[in-house]
Amino acid sequence: MMQPTSPFQYRDYRAFWAARLASTTANTMLVVVIGIHVYDIARETMSIREASFWLGMVGLAQFLPLFLLVLVAGYVADRVDRRLIVRLCLAAEMLCAFALAALVWLDAMSLVPLFVVAVILGIGRAFAGPALSSIAPNLVPPALLPSAIALNSIAWQTGAIAGPLLGGAAYALSTSLTYEASGVLYAVSLVAMLIILPIPLGDAGKSRPLRAVIEGLAYVRDNKIVLGAISLDLFAVLLGGATAMLPVYARDILHVGSEGLGALRAAPAVGAALTALALARYPLKRHVGVKMFACVGIFGLATVVFGESRWMWLSLASLFVLGAADMISVYVRTSLIQLHTPDAMRGRVSAVSGLFISASNELGEFRAGLTGSALGPVTAVVGGGVLAIAVTGLFAWMFPSLRKADRFVPPDAELLDEACGKDQPDVELPAMVAGLKPQTEKG
């Protein structure tokens, strides 16, 4: 009997992929419209700099609950049915979307409910992130895990393309339409997650909750590959992220309105999605660490170009390049983290990774908002890009083992290669995930 060659040959993975696509589309629609809505309400009575501050506060509102809960959420992901966690989070996000739609219908919208929903989205991401990251390895055989990671990225990037485009266009037609559409998509994602059959529970061992969380932090601290990969993303995106300023650029610098904002938000995802498709077909084989550092540097350079641009075509092109470079970085980083993390630790390590990623995204938006308020939006974006380039060089020096990472092979296989003097092909995945039992039902 021929062995499956694609993750899509497994029914539960297909459901998982569909859930990820629908939820990402819904989430990016919601995030884009909340940003537009906050900025539009603020600009009714405030200057550009004052309104930029409130855009930064949206990022902070999403980050704080994630910061407070994500490590506990990682422990929960290693103790509780991960499907149940994701289902509950999707249900809460669906209710939030419909609640915002209702407030628009009742003409009762203000900044307060928008920030309340931003906080709830942060709570949902805190719990759903580690659970989602830990589900996929249990749905496919270990040999198909890199392909599954690339396909997961395609689902995310496709949603990140469709969400902003649909959200910006819908907002231009009707303020409530995007909230309604995102609520429906959350419902679709919830149904897809309900289809997935039981998977192995995470195993945090017999450690008490606090000790289990500390074990996850200690593992990340002691594994230089994992620590370097996670912290590089944290500082590069924290300093170089430009998404918080996109509503400012769309309305007051490029003058392209909400439809243009949708295109600006989608451009990085287009670059990332096309790159993910290429990576799924032609995976990186050698010198993966150097390529990751190079792409983070390109990310910073593209941010600088975007910040200085006053032409829509150049802004879109720079954001496209930014997204493509970031996708390669994400692909390498995610693969290395998965390969260097045992399944028993995956929920907690995913939680730490999620905390760092959220800090880079949401705190990056907060940083951009504060800098934009103090120095202006252009300085906030350009200066952040320059700092991201500087951080890339610093981390390449601080983490030589990450820079020298050559291939996607487990640590024990690398030692075996060294001992045997062989250059084995990249066909084996880590011994620590070899015991995973994927769902065998396929179609």
N, C-alpha and C positions, 0 to 999 in steps of 0.2 A: 504494500500500500504506500502510495507516494505521500511524503510529508508535506504539510501545508507550507507554502512559500510566502504568504502574505497574511498580516494580521486580520485583514478583512474576511478571511476564510473562517474566522471564529465569530459566531453569532453575537456573543456577549460583547466582544470588542466593537462590532458594528453599532450596537446600541450605545455603548459608551462614547464612541466617536460622534454619533448623532447628538447625544446629550451635550457633549462638549461644544459642538458647533452651535447648537441652538442657544445654549446658555451664554456663550461668548458673544454672539450676536446681540442677544438681549442686554447683556451687561454693558457692552460698548455703546449701544444706543442710549442706554440710561445715563451712563457717565457723560457722554457728549452733551445730551440735552440738559442735564443738571448744570454742567458748566456754562452752556449758553444761557440758561434760564437765570442762574445766579448773576452772571455778568450783565444781562439785560436789565434785571431788576435793580442791580447796584448802579448802573449807569443812568438810571432815571434821576438819581439825586446826587451822584458822585462823579469825580473826575476819573480819567483813565487810570492814574496811579492808585487812587483809593479803591476803585473797582478791582484792580489787579490784586490788591491785598486780599479781597474776599475770595478770589479764585484760589489763592494759596491756602486759605482757611478750609476750603473744600477738601484739599489733599490732606490737611491735618486731621479733619473730622473723620476721614476714612482710615488714617494711619493709627490714631490713638487706640481704638478698640482692638485693632489687629496686634499692636504692640503689647497690649495688656493680656491678650488671650491666646496668641498663636502658639506659645510653647505648651500651654495646657491643652490646646487643640491637637497638637502633635501627639501628646500622651493619649488623648481620647482616641485618636486615629489608630493607635497601637493597642487599644483595648476594646473598642466598640465596632460593630459592623460598619465598615466605611461607606457602604451603600446608603445606610440609614442616615448618616451624617450629611451626605450630599443631598439626599432627598429633602431633609428638613430645611437645609439652607436654601434650596431652590424654591420651596414652598414659601418661605419668608420673603425672598426677593420678589416672587410673583405678587404677593400681597402688597408689597411696597409700591410696585409699579402701578397696580390698579388703584391704590390709595391716592397716588399723585394725580392720576387721571381724574379721579373723583373730585379732588380739590380744584382742578382746572374747570371741570364742569360746573362746580358750585361758585366759581369766581372767588375762591378763598386762598389762592396761592400766595405765599410770601417766602422770605429766605428761611424761616424757621423749619417748615416741613422739609424743604430741600436738604437742609443740614441734618435733620433727623434721619432721613433716608440714607444720606451719605454715611452716617454712623452705623446704621443697620447693615449697609453693604459691607462696611469694614468688618463687622462681626461675622457676617456670612463668609467672607473671604478667609477670615482667620480659621474657621472650622472646615470649610470646603476645600481649601488649598491642599493641606496635608493629606486629606482623605482621597481627593482626586489623584494626586501624584502617586499614591500608594496602591491605587486600584489597578492601573494598567499593567504592571508587571505580573499580576495574577490572572490576566485574561489571555495572555499569549505565552508561547514557550520562550525560554531564555534566549534562544538563537534569533528570535524575531523582535527582541526588545528594542534594538536601535531603530529598526524600521517603524515600530510602534511609536517611538519617541518622535521620529520625523513626521509621521502621520498625525500625531497629536498636535504638533506645531502647525501643521497645515490646517487642521480644524480650527485652532485658535486664531491663526492669521486670517483665514477666510472669514471668520466671524468678525475679526477686527477690521476687515475691509468693508464688509457688508453693513455692519452696525453703524459706523459713523456716516456712511453715505446715505443709508436709509433714514437714520435719525435726523440728520441735517435737513434732508428733503422733506421729511414728514413734519418737522418743526416749522418749516416755512409754510406748509399748508395749514396745519392746525397744531396748536400747542399741546393738546392732549393726545394727538395721534401716536406719537412716539411712545408715550407711557402705555397706551393701550397695546401697541404692537409688541413691546418688550414683555408685557405681562403674558401675552399669548405664547411667546417664544419660551419663556420660563416654564409655562405649562407643558409645552412639547418636550422640553428637556426633562422635566419631572417624569413624564410618562415613559421616556426612553430609559431613565434610570430604574424605573420600577420593573422593567423587563429583565434586567440582569439577574442571573441566578446567583445563589450564595457563593461567596468566595471565602478563602481562609481568613480568619480574624488575625489582626496584628498581635504581636506578642511582646509586651513590654516586660516580660518576666515577672518576678515576684516583687520587684522594686515598688516602693511606695511612690505616689505621684510625684512629689518633689524630687526624690532621688532619681526617678526615671527621666524627668526633665533635665536634671543636671547631667545624667549620663549622656543624653543627646548632645548637650552643649560641649561636654568633655570630648566626645567623639569627633565633633567638628573641629574643636581646638587642636586636637592631637593629629588629625589627618591633614597634612599640609596641602595635599591636592584639593580636598574638599574645602578647606578654609580659604585657600587662595582663590578658588573659582567663585565661591559665594561672595567674598568680600570685595573682589574686583568689580563685580556687577554692582554691589552696593554703592561704592564710591564713584564709579564712572557715571552711573545714571543719576545718582543723587546730585552730582555737580553739573552734569551735562544735559539733564532732561529739560525738554522745551515744551512739553505738552500743555502745561498749565497756562502758558502764554498764547496758545493757539487762538482762543477767542479774541484776545487783544489784537493779534495780527490779522485775523479775519475781518474784524469790524473796523479797526482804527488805523491799521498800517497798510494792509493789502486791499482793504475795502471790497471784500468778496462776499460778505454776508454769511448766513447760516449754511447755505449750500456749499459755499467755498470752504467753510470750516469743516464740513463733512469730508470734502476732498482732501484737505490738509491732514485730518486725523486718519484718513484711510491710506494715504500715500506710504507711510512707513510699513503698514501691514501688507500692501501690495508688494513692495520690495522683499519683505520677509517671506511672504507666501511663495513667491516665485523661487526664492532661494531655497525654501524648504522642499519644494518639489524637486529641485535639482539635487538636493542632498539625499532625498529619498531614493532617487535613481542612481546617483553617483556619490555614495558616502565618502567622507574624508578618510584617508588611509594612513597618512604619515604626517609627522610634524604638526600634530593637532594643537599643541600648546602655543607654538609660535604663531600659528594662524589665528588663534583666538585673540592673542594680544594685538596682532596687527589690525584685526577687525574692530577691536575696541578703540584703537587710535583713529581709525577711519570714522567711527561713530562720532568721536569728538570733533573731527575736522568738518564733517557734514553738518554738525550742529552750528559751528561757526558760520558756515556758508549760509545756512538758513537764516540765522539771526541778522545777517547783513543784507539779505535779499529784499528787494522791493518789487520783484516781478513774480507773478504767480507761477509761471513755468519753472523758474529757477528754484523757488521755494518747494514746489512739488518734487522736482528732481533731487534736491538735496535730502528731502525727507525720505524719498525712495531709497537712496543710497544708505542713509542712516538705518532704515529698517532692514535692508539686506545685510549690512555689516553686523547689526545686532543679532540677526537670526543665526549667523554662523557662530557667533559667540555663545548664544543660548544653546545651540546644538552641541557644541563641544562641552560646555559647562555641564549641561544636564546629563550627557552621556557619561562623563567622568564621575560625576556625583553618584549616579546610579551604579556604575561599575565598582565604585569604592565603598559602597554602603550595603551592609547585610540587611536582609528583609526585616529582621527583628528590630532594627533601628530605623527603618525607612520612614515611618511616620514622624518620628521625632526629628530626624535629619531634614525631612521635607519641611517640617514646621520651622526649623531654624533658617533654612533656605528661603522659605516663604516670608519670614520676618525680614530678612535682609533685602529681598526683592521688593517687598512692600515699602520698606524704609527708603529704598532707592526711588521708587515711583512716587508714593504719596508725600514723603518728606522732601523729595526732589521738587514736587509741585509747590509745597509750602515754602521751600527755599527760593524757588523762582518767584513766587508771589511776593515774598518779603523783599527780595532784591529788586523786583520790578517796581514795587511801591517806593523803594528808597532811591533807586538809581535809574529807573526806567526799564521797560520790557526788553529793549534791544541789548542793553548792557547785561541784563540778567541772562539772556540766551547766549550771547557771544562769550561772555566771561566764563559761563559754565562749560562751554565747549572747550575752551583753552585749558581749564582746570582738568577736564576729563582726559585730555591728551597727556597732561603732566602726570596724572595718577597712573595712567597705563605704563609709562616708563618706570615709575617708582615701584609698581607691583611686579613688573618683569624682573627687577633687581631683587626684590624682597622674597619672591617665591620661585627660586630657580627650578625646583622639581616640577612646578606647574608649567613653567616656560619650556622645559625640556621634555614634557609629556609627548610621546611619539605616536602611539597607536591606541585604539580602543580595545585594550586587553586588560584582564584582571591583574591585580598585583601579583598573585601567585603564578600566573602564566608568564609575567615578565621575568620573575625570578627563575622560572623553569627555562625560559629562553636563554637567560644569561648562563645558567649552569650547563645547558646542553650545547650552547653555541649555535642555536638555530634561530632562524627568522620565520616564525610560524605565521600562516595567514590568519587574518582576523575572523575566525569562524567560531571561536569559543567566547562565551561570556563568563562573568565572574563565578567562581565556585560558590560564593556566598548566596547567589540567586539560583544556583543549580537545582535546589530543592523545591522551587516554586512549582505549584500544580495548577497550570492554566486550565480554564474551562475547555473541555474536549469537544463540545458540541459545535460543529461548524457547518457552513452551508455553501 
